[in-house]
């Protein structure tokens, strides 16, 4: 397949006055960054990091112009690697995609071969994007709980930011594995939806209100935190002996105001989840689990699909805290 002379993408630009604009643009293919594999993208997805990148957030976007999209599924157009053949369906998630280099909200991406994975056996390309970095992160959180001995019989697992992409998939996965899941959200109108994912009960944000006490009553065997900040601090204080909290988000803040007492008196483990640079061996293992024993049914029920031309509307909704579930970005149907 010959490489097209140009490609469409959603381009984030900054002018001389540092104003940020986004628009659908056509760019020459020679502007693609260096790499071993060129992929013609069919679907991407929307993650919180993408929403920040689409608004030019300086913590995400290093250089302008920029193309967001930390996930991509598509077909190999060019390959300098013997591992990937022209016409092969592949996925790319994490690494520098959509951050340091132009990402998946584009008809074409060019990336190093070590960033590319074949479609895991047992999943379709669309299912891979329905999971995407969000599902991959959720699965890593669950794996961290299991690694630290948190089994379903130990007690309830609290999931924060419950209506978001990572959290909703974590709820679904934990429930499938037999855990008793408590969903924390400020969106009480989504309670029935969260219960349909498998949450046993729904609690409001007041359940993790900030407290100056170094320890609080032990209420949960474990937690999956997608929020950070005071919510994470309060959650850690309420974890029972030898419990674990998997931490993967900063939407509520990056600071952590704690004493060491939860760690040295209750033996609590705080497991940081780094999805972008997860080593290849573990990355393959997590995707294999998601395709096999951890396979999630009913993903269509929590997924919407929008064309690339309309994704900024959903970005605004996400940044306003009004987004739930997963959003796919249809590149071919822009």
C-alpha positions as CSV (number, residue, x, y, z in Angstrom):
1,X,0.0,0.0,0.0
2,X,1.6,3.3,-1.0
3,X,1.8,6.0,1.6
4,X,-0.6,8.9,0.8
5,X,0.9,12.3,0.1
6,X,-1.1,13.8,2.9
7,X,-3.4,12.9,5.7
8,X,-6.2,14.4,7.8
9,X,-5.8,15.1,11.5
10,X,-7.1,17.2,14.4
11,X,-4.4,19.7,14.9
12,X,-3.8,21.7,18.1
13,X,-2.0,24.9,17.5
14,X,-0.7,27.9,19.5
15,X,-0.4,31.3,18.0
16,X,2.0,34.1,18.9
17,X,-0.3,35.3,21.7
18,X,-0.3,31.7,23.1
19,X,-4.0,31.2,22.2
20,X,-4.9,27.6,21.5
21,X,-6.9,26.5,18.5
22,X,-8.0,23.1,17.2
23,X,-9.1,22.3,13.7
24,X,-9.3,19.5,11.2
25,X,-6.3,19.9,8.9
26,X,-4.6,18.1,6.1
27,X,-0.8,17.8,6.5
28,X,1.9,16.4,4.2
29,X,3.0,12.9,5.1
30,X,6.6,14.0,5.3
31,X,5.7,15.7,8.6
32,X,5.1,12.4,10.3
33,X,7.8,11.8,13.0
34,X,10.5,9.1,12.5
35,X,9.7,5.5,13.2
36,X,9.6,2.0,11.9
37,X,5.8,1.4,11.3
38,X,3.2,3.6,9.6
39,X,-0.4,2.8,10.5
40,X,-3.5,3.9,8.8
41,X,-5.8,4.6,11.7
42,X,-9.4,3.5,11.8
43,X,-10.4,4.2,15.4
44,X,-8.9,6.0,18.3
45,X,-10.5,6.9,21.7
46,X,-11.0,9.7,24.1
47,X,-9.1,9.7,27.4
48,X,-8.7,12.4,30.0
49,X,-5.1,12.9,28.9
50,X,-6.4,13.4,25.3
51,X,-8.9,16.0,26.6
52,X,-6.1,17.9,28.2
53,X,-3.9,17.6,25.1
54,X,-6.7,18.8,22.9
55,X,-6.8,22.1,24.9
56,X,-3.0,22.5,24.7
57,X,-2.4,21.7,28.4
58,X,1.3,22.3,29.0
59,X,1.7,19.2,31.2
60,X,0.7,17.1,28.2
61,X,1.7,19.0,25.0
62,X,5.4,19.7,24.8
63,X,5.5,21.2,21.3
64,X,3.1,22.7,18.8
65,X,1.5,21.9,16.5
66,X,0.2,18.8,18.2
67,X,-2.1,15.9,17.4
68,X,-3.8,14.2,20.4
69,X,-4.8,10.5,20.7
70,X,-3.0,8.1,23.0
71,X,-4.8,5.1,21.4
72,X,-5.0,3.9,17.9
73,X,-6.2,0.8,15.9
74,X,-5.5,0.5,12.3
75,X,-3.7,-1.2,9.4
76,X,0.0,-1.3,8.7
77,X,0.9,0.7,5.5
78,X,4.7,0.6,5.8
79,X,7.0,-1.4,8.0
80,X,10.7,-1.6,8.5
81,X,10.3,-4.2,11.1
82,X,10.1,-8.0,10.3
83,X,7.5,-8.3,13.1
84,X,4.8,-6.4,11.2
85,X,3.5,-6.9,7.7
86,X,1.7,-4.5,5.3
87,X,-2.0,-5.0,5.7
88,X,-1.8,-6.3,9.3
89,X,-4.2,-5.0,11.9
90,X,-2.4,-3.6,14.9
91,X,-2.9,-1.4,18.0
92,X,-0.8,1.3,19.6
93,X,-1.5,2.5,23.1
94,X,0.5,4.7,25.5
95,X,4.2,5.4,25.2
96,X,4.6,8.9,23.7
97,X,1.7,8.6,21.3
98,X,-0.5,11.7,21.6
99,X,2.0,13.4,24.0
100,X,5.6,13.7,22.8
101,X,4.6,12.8,19.2
102,X,1.6,13.2,17.0
103,X,-1.1,10.7,18.1
104,X,-4.1,8.7,17.0
105,X,-6.6,11.5,16.1
106,X,-5.1,11.3,12.6
107,X,-5.4,9.2,9.5
108,X,-1.8,8.2,9.8
109,X,0.7,7.6,12.6
110,X,4.4,6.6,12.4
111,X,5.8,5.0,15.5
112,X,8.7,2.7,16.7
113,X,8.0,-1.0,16.2
114,X,8.3,-1.7,19.9
115,X,5.2,0.4,20.5
116,X,3.1,-1.7,18.2
117,X,1.1,-4.8,19.1
118,X,-0.9,-7.3,16.9
119,X,-4.6,-7.4,17.7
120,X,-4.7,-9.7,20.7
121,X,-6.4,-13.1,19.9
122,X,-9.9,-13.0,21.2
123,X,-10.5,-9.3,20.7
124,X,-11.5,-7.2,17.7
125,X,-9.8,-3.9,16.8
126,X,-13.0,-2.0,17.9
127,X,-13.0,-3.9,21.3
128,X,-9.3,-2.9,21.7
129,X,-10.3,0.7,21.4
130,X,-13.3,0.3,23.6
131,X,-10.8,-0.8,26.2
132,X,-7.9,1.3,25.1
133,X,-5.6,2.9,27.6
134,X,-8.5,3.1,30.0
135,X,-9.2,-0.6,30.0
136,X,-5.5,-1.4,30.1
137,X,-5.1,0.9,33.1
138,X,-8.1,-0.6,34.9
139,X,-6.6,-4.1,34.3
140,X,-3.3,-3.1,35.7
141,X,-5.0,-1.8,38.8
142,X,-6.8,-5.1,39.3
143,X,-3.5,-7.0,38.7
144,X,-1.9,-4.8,41.4
145,X,-4.6,-5.7,43.9
146,X,-4.2,-9.4,43.1
147,X,-0.4,-9.2,43.3
148,X,-0.7,-7.8,46.8
149,X,-3.1,-10.6,48.0
150,X,-6.4,-8.7,47.8
151,X,-8.9,-11.5,47.1
152,X,-12.7,-11.1,46.9
153,X,-13.2,-12.5,50.4
154,X,-11.1,-9.8,52.0
155,X,-13.8,-7.2,51.7
156,X,-15.1,-4.4,49.5
157,X,-13.1,-2.5,46.9
158,X,-13.9,1.2,46.5
159,X,-13.5,2.7,43.0
160,X,-13.3,6.5,42.8
161,X,-14.4,8.7,39.9
162,X,-16.7,5.9,39.1
163,X,-18.3,7.2,35.9
164,X,-15.0,7.8,34.1
165,X,-13.5,5.5,31.5
166,X,-10.9,3.8,33.7
167,X,-13.2,3.5,36.7
168,X,-16.2,2.2,34.9
169,X,-14.1,-0.5,33.3
170,X,-12.5,-1.3,36.6
171,X,-15.9,-1.7,38.2
172,X,-17.0,-4.1,35.4
173,X,-13.8,-6.1,35.6
174,X,-13.7,-6.3,39.5
175,X,-17.4,-7.4,39.6
176,X,-16.8,-10.1,36.9
177,X,-14.0,-11.4,39.1
178,X,-16.3,-11.6,42.2
179,X,-15.2,-8.6,44.1
180,X,-17.7,-6.5,46.0
181,X,-17.4,-3.1,44.4
182,X,-18.4,0.3,46.0
183,X,-18.6,3.1,43.4
184,X,-17.8,6.7,44.5
185,X,-19.3,9.4,42.4
186,X,-20.7,12.9,42.5
187,X,-23.2,11.9,39.8
188,X,-26.0,10.3,41.7
189,X,-28.1,10.3,38.6
190,X,-25.8,7.6,37.2
191,X,-26.3,5.2,40.2
192,X,-28.4,2.7,38.2
193,X,-25.9,2.8,35.4
194,X,-23.1,2.0,37.8
195,X,-25.0,-0.8,39.3
196,X,-25.6,-2.2,35.9
197,X,-21.8,-2.4,35.6
198,X,-21.6,-4.5,38.8
199,X,-21.3,-2.0,41.6
200,X,-23.0,-3.3,44.8
201,X,-23.6,0.2,46.2
202,X,-23.0,3.8,45.3
203,X,-21.6,6.4,47.7
204,X,-21.1,10.2,47.4
205,X,-18.0,12.2,47.6
206,X,-18.7,13.0,51.2
207,X,-17.7,9.5,52.1
208,X,-14.1,10.5,51.4
209,X,-14.2,14.0,52.8
210,X,-10.8,15.4,53.9
211,X,-9.8,14.7,57.5
212,X,-6.9,15.8,59.6
213,X,-6.8,12.5,61.4
214,X,-3.9,10.3,60.4
215,X,-6.1,7.2,60.3
216,X,-9.8,6.6,59.9
217,X,-12.0,3.6,60.5
218,X,-10.9,0.7,58.2
219,X,-13.8,0.2,55.8
220,X,-12.4,-1.1,52.5
221,X,-10.1,-4.0,51.6
222,X,-8.7,-2.1,48.7
223,X,-9.3,0.8,46.3
224,X,-8.9,1.8,42.7
225,X,-8.3,5.6,42.6
226,X,-8.6,7.6,39.4
227,X,-8.9,11.0,41.1
228,X,-5.9,11.6,43.4
229,X,-5.5,14.5,45.8
230,X,-7.6,14.6,49.0
231,X,-9.8,11.8,47.8
232,X,-6.8,9.5,47.5
233,X,-5.5,10.6,50.9
234,X,-8.8,9.9,52.6
235,X,-9.2,6.5,50.9
236,X,-5.8,5.3,52.1
237,X,-6.7,6.2,55.6
238,X,-9.7,3.9,55.4
239,X,-8.0,0.8,54.0
240,X,-7.9,-2.2,56.2
241,X,-4.9,-4.2,57.3
242,X,-2.6,-5.3,54.4
243,X,-4.9,-3.7,51.9
244,X,-3.9,-2.0,48.6
245,X,-4.8,1.1,46.7
246,X,-4.0,1.3,43.0
247,X,-3.5,4.9,42.0
248,X,-3.7,6.1,38.4
249,X,-5.2,9.6,38.1
250,X,-4.8,13.2,39.1
251,X,-8.1,14.8,38.1
252,X,-8.7,15.8,41.8
253,X,-5.1,16.9,42.4
254,X,-1.5,15.7,42.4
255,X,-0.7,16.5,46.1
256,X,-1.0,13.8,48.7
257,X,-1.4,15.0,52.3
258,X,-0.7,12.0,54.5
259,X,1.3,10.7,57.4
260,X,3.1,7.3,57.1
261,X,0.7,5.7,59.6
262,X,-1.5,3.9,57.1
263,X,1.6,2.3,55.7
264,X,3.5,1.4,59.0
265,X,0.5,0.6,61.2
266,X,-1.8,-1.1,58.8
267,X,0.7,-2.3,56.2
268,X,-1.3,-0.5,53.4
269,X,0.3,-0.7,49.9
270,X,0.0,2.3,47.5
271,X,0.5,0.8,44.0
272,X,1.3,3.4,41.3
273,X,0.0,2.5,37.8
274,X,2.1,3.7,34.9
275,X,0.3,2.8,31.7
276,X,2.3,4.8,29.2
277,X,5.6,3.0,29.8
278,X,4.5,-0.4,31.0
279,X,7.2,-2.8,29.8
280,X,6.4,-4.8,26.7
281,X,6.3,-8.2,28.5
282,X,3.7,-7.0,31.0
283,X,1.9,-5.1,28.4
284,X,1.4,-8.3,26.3
285,X,0.3,-10.2,29.5
286,X,-2.3,-7.6,30.4
287,X,-3.8,-7.5,26.9
288,X,-3.8,-11.3,26.8
289,X,-5.8,-11.4,30.0
290,X,-8.3,-8.8,28.6
291,X,-8.7,-11.0,25.6
292,X,-9.1,-14.2,27.5
293,X,-9.9,-14.8,31.2
294,X,-10.7,-11.1,31.9
295,X,-12.7,-10.5,28.7
296,X,-15.5,-8.0,29.2
297,X,-18.8,-8.4,27.5
298,X,-21.3,-5.6,26.9
299,X,-18.7,-2.9,26.0
300,X,-21.1,-1.4,23.5
301,X,-23.4,-0.5,26.4
302,X,-20.9,1.9,27.8
303,X,-19.5,3.2,24.5
304,X,-20.4,6.1,22.2
305,X,-18.7,6.7,18.8
306,X,-18.2,10.2,17.4
307,X,-16.5,11.3,14.1
308,X,-13.2,13.1,14.5
309,X,-15.0,16.3,13.4
310,X,-17.2,16.2,16.6
311,X,-14.7,15.0,19.2
312,X,-14.1,18.5,20.7
313,X,-17.8,18.6,21.8
314,X,-17.1,15.5,23.9
315,X,-13.8,16.9,25.1
316,X,-15.7,19.9,26.5
317,X,-18.1,17.6,28.2
318,X,-15.3,15.6,29.7
319,X,-13.5,18.6,31.1
320,X,-16.8,19.9,32.5
321,X,-17.2,16.6,34.4
322,X,-20.2,15.5,32.4
323,X,-18.8,12.6,30.5
324,X,-19.4,9.0,31.4
325,X,-18.2,5.7,30.0
326,X,-16.0,5.4,26.8
327,X,-15.9,7.4,23.6
328,X,-14.4,6.1,20.4
329,X,-13.2,8.5,17.8
330,X,-14.0,7.4,14.2
331,X,-11.1,8.6,12.1
332,X,-12.3,7.0,8.8
333,X,-15.7,8.6,9.2
334,X,-14.6,12.0,10.1
